[in-house]
């Protein structure tokens, strides 16, 4: 495809553009002379802009260099060209995940997946991100980043046009920059817990109390400066936990342009920037924070008149909308049902009716176009001053940031978008939806008012989804009362934070770390002395069960008592405990309700979980004497590798139980990047759970699995000469 048409495909298609094209057709057929003059003049400007952009998207200026693991290193003359190459490489490695989100944005997921897809289509339309992007895109997205978005859209369109066999639906094209921005917004909303909140609004479970932010499955990040390292170099660990395959799995890439964009890291499929990683000067990792980001309001409805609600003493009318859904039915999904489903909006935002009333939702992630802008500025920052300026963009609504750079700077911020909220209201409750006092605007607390730590005296910062005001050694931490209550920090800790603190206090309180020590810390697979899940549910009582009291499971209890808390693949005691944990965490939620306050009920529940664990092991393995490596596996394409670690260990492994009884890892440690900033530049090592490609049949579909299972990593370089020297393949996207 020529550069001109590649760019043409990637250009935004507004309703105005359709009008121009329609006018051009009318003019050609001579319907109206004035319309003809107007249309030709506008069309000339429109196509001139296409042509000008086309000169910046020359595929001959773009080279994709695949290394021995298939990771794409994309080199472009301009940022827009590098973005074009990133889109092309992403589509080569996994076009499906990008199209999944795009289908939801364009209301076409139900057409492909049936009822489940239609539910997602409805949720996207209900949240209103599409209209918000259309209204604010031109004003809020800066011109330099518009060019990047246009380049990325052009690359995606060019690839799918050339490979129509991979295109799910012709109506997905053209992909527009606005679609990409909307994808970022929806990603932020999902990370902020919108899915669970909307579900509770629909089924009526939200009445008075707001749910706590969802636990998620965690992430790790830590940084050490010269105060704490043997070499005097700064160390950074990037380890964000996500599903290891599918829509929100990590994709690794190196993007480099001659305009100063040079970074290696991870992103989600369909994104135009690196989310976390390292450039020539600095790097960062993300962990999800526990902030009060979502507000729900109960509207005061008119007792007789439909859809009227009181606001500041006056009656206002709900705006009624109809989601347009396509639902594919039948085994082959060849029967299409077109459905219109009502939803509403109030002054607060998206609104839902249920048996308990009418409720509205408001959250910063649905009102901000700038997460992509902030990430782009972070990608290109050259020092801490520029990085801090990027944070002032305030686009990321709930992502903590752990930072390190070549100048020996380390930094952590419990980052998020927190509105200025009226302190007279309890924002952890469902709020009154009848007053402007609860209607906050897009003015957020400045980032310096959030918990943050810059170069603490002890020389390290960390976060494992624990409380954001506790991110360094005890002497340097803050306390909850120091912060605005509207931020919503929770007093949270977990096995990973407890274990990290144990290691630092017991091993390195008065000593420094080598880079190998640093690696060992990242891959630590020992649980802390006090084991916890769900924050306040102590698992120590598993170790205190009486074998004489429960003779039928005495052998299983003995193995739990003998477990030394190190989840190694050879360990033959952990599997009993592991399956008991899964029964506790994955069983019906009501099993856990109310047991914390009742020791008898707690013991009964734990005994039941151990009994079920023993039954499971005997049924599937014939014995409870089985090593962890046979039970907990990384699997793809018929290849199985035992993995150590476990749920909420620093070496985090979360899985689904297979029909054959094994636990197949599905989330946790997925993308890991470890960095040492030296005088010669950053030394980067990384690993992904499976490989660079999500395409079955590719040799890079599974080639990182053995390394991942053995804690081995591959070296990555930001230097062009190094990349080309070890290239497996070099080509232009055409």
Buried (B, 14 or more C-beta within 10 A) or exposed (E): BEBBBBBBBBBBBBEEBEEBBEBBEBBEEEEEEEBBEBBBEBBEEBBEEBEEBBEBBBBEBBBBBBBEBBBBBBBBBBBBBBBBBBBBBBBBBBBBBBBBBBBBBBBBBBBBBBEEBBBBBBBBBBBBBBEBBBEBBEEBBEEBBBBBBBBBBBBBBBBBBBEEEBBBBEEBBBBBBBBBBBBBBBBBBBBBBBBBBBBBBBEBBBEEEBBBBBBBBBBBBBBBBBBBBBBEBBBBBBBBBBBBBBBBBBBBBBBBBBBEBBBBBBBBBBBBBBBBBBBBBBBBBBBBBBBBBBBBBBBBBBEEEEBBBBBEEEEBEBEEBEBEBBBBEEEEBEEEBEBEBEBBBBBBBBBBBBEBBBBBBBBBBBBBBBBBBBBBBBBBBEBBEBBBEBBEBBBBBBBBBBBBBBEBBBBBBBBBBBBEBBEEBEBBEBBEBBBEEBBBEEEBBEBEEBBBBEBBEBBBBBBBBBBBBBBBBEEBBBEBEEBBBBBBBBEBBBBBBBBBBBBBEEEBEEEBBEBEBBBBBBBBBBBBEEBBBBBEBBBEBBBEBEEEEBEEBBEBBBBBBBBEBBBBBEBBBBBBBBBBBBBBBEBEEEBBEEBEEEEEBBBEBBBBBBBBBBBBBEEBBEEBEBBBBBBBBBBBEEEBBBBBBBBBBBBBBBBEBEEEBBBBBBBBBBBBBBBBBEEEBBBBBBBBBBBBBBBEEBEBBBBBBEBBBBBEBBEBBBEBEBBBEEBEEEEEBE
